[in-house]
């Protein structure tokens, strides 16, 4: 009996432990079953939601442009969270057109959409440059009125924008009277000065109210440095093919002293002043470059930031995010400067502008949902994110302005520009300013130089006097 009792006592803990393990196993199994059931229900709910969602397609820009791309992706996520019934399918241009320049490819695609009357995107990209290319190709300057939704009469759209900006002639003329999307993007053309090169030269260029005599002195300083040093420095980068033309237009606008055509005599007088200034500048080889770009395409070239090779790089402020992506350390050395003026005189407006990027096709698959997304893209919240991320102004109403940047020099620069020009940033059509009308042909930088010879003067290929004579022969 004692032995049996002892055996029973020795087995008791083992039996108890086994029962305990069994109970835990049953509990775990139930929990796991419940977890799987919850997961299954969750997946079913998600599947149900997804089946009820309407898919809206959005062609988005700014891929691989630092904070701009992140802003586009975050905007999609926020919009889907706020609109659970929408699945926003976002396509980036550079991903779709990886083997070619996306900008040109978009124009070609728009023409095909018009010809087939098929619109694969509910919200698409159509910048003002795309619009003019398409208009010339299909020989229809008013094509947007037929194919795009016009938002300019919508009360919410008017309220979303800065006062008076929707009435700008330059904006209304872009799409022949309609406004197909928010004026989210604002740009200015500035001289980005390299602090690294300034340090080499022992100078500090004027950031604000630079006079052409200052600009001329900086060119002379660079020229003299190159006579005595082996590490040559360029004065003015022409990576942006339009840089010289924009400087020329800016100075001609100042010399003309008004924004509307008055007479050819005044036009020739203004050109004479700018030609003389360019001829003086040509003495210092301002366009001489010591950087070999090889056969880089314009799309690749614009990503190259030569922070140690040029004193000035004239670019639109949208370049900031491209450089932010390609050279985050180099961009810290680039500071914005106002374009030079003549004798303290300012132009009636500043080179730059506001434009819409997005458009809604009238015969898209989800027009009403696309309009709703445009309304969100017109919000002050999106406008503020744009300003903070791009270091550029916006045409949208926001609680912050272009003066509220974290970087001190950008802060000072944009505060100055706002006080001086308000939001009057426009691109000058020099043909209309000087002759009262534009030529009846498609012109590019090469043909623009053929007409005005401004770059030839800077390169020392023609004198100011001879250039003025040839312009008079052509346009008189």
Protein Blocks (a to p, Z undefined) as FASTA:
>chain_A
ZZmmmmmmmmmmmmmmmmmmmmmmmmmmmmmmmmmmmmmmmmmmmmmmmmmpccddddde
hihiajlmmmmmmmmmmmmmmmmmbccddddfklmmmmbcfklmmmmmmmmmmmnopafb
fbdcddfklmmmmmmmnopaklmmmmpccfklpmklmmmpcehklmpmklmmmngoiafb
dcfbacdddddddfklmmmnopacdfbhpafklmmmmmmmmmmmmmmcfbdcdfbdckbm
mlmmmmmmmmmmmmnopabdfbfklmmmmmmmmmmmmmmmmmnopmbccbdekjadfklm
mmpccfklbfbdcddfklmmmmmmmmmmlmmmpccdddddeehiacfbdcdddddfbdcd
fkbmblmlmmmmmmmmmpmklmmmmmmmnopacfbdcfbdfklcfblklmmmmmmmmmmn
opaccdddfklmmnopacfbdcdfklmmmmnommmmmnopacfklmmmmmmmmmZZ
